[in-house]
Amino acid sequence: MNNKKSFVVSGIFAILTVLLIILVKTYDVAQIGPMDTSIGFSHINGGVHDFFGVNIIWYTITEVFGILALLVCAIFALVGLIQLVQRKSVFKVDATIIKLGCLYAVVLGLYALFEKVIINYRPMIMYDSLEPEASFPSSHTMLICVVMGSTIMVLNQYIKNKRLASILQVACAIIMVITVLGRLICGVHWFTDIMGGIFISIALLSAFSGILKK
């Protein structure tokens, strides 16, 4: 995918995200959440949640993957720090590392935004909470898909052993798929939360792909 197509795809999924948010706030809204919280797409979301129920094992698995994604971020940050110390200038740090840092910062900013601007509440009250929490988008879906997806794009630059790089890329892809499915199955998110996380991830990864090629 060339630069132009990457940014077009990014724009399309950014628009889809906005449309999804509007629909979640306006379409088929009903008080099906805990403490009678109002949820959009109530029939679809309620039906999917009732089908899968709550599965703590899958919740734990996706939580572990979340920690793994943060570890990947820390590794790239360490590589950047080492380069900064050795090269004595931020302008001499690999452009890829800088771009990754900016991508991670955007993810963090979106996480903070949706914690304040609440679109949906979780379908259950978490064990360590006394009230419903923000649920849209699935932050684990967004975090893990963006971190693992961007890692797939840059691994060949930092791991010269092609076989090892390919194995790690496949592992990243598997983690992304398991996270999306696991976060839905575990029951702590509505179906539209997962879709929101996927749309945002595709938008960010497409933009990152276009920026990488510049």
Beta strands, then each sheet from edge to edge (+ up, - down):
end
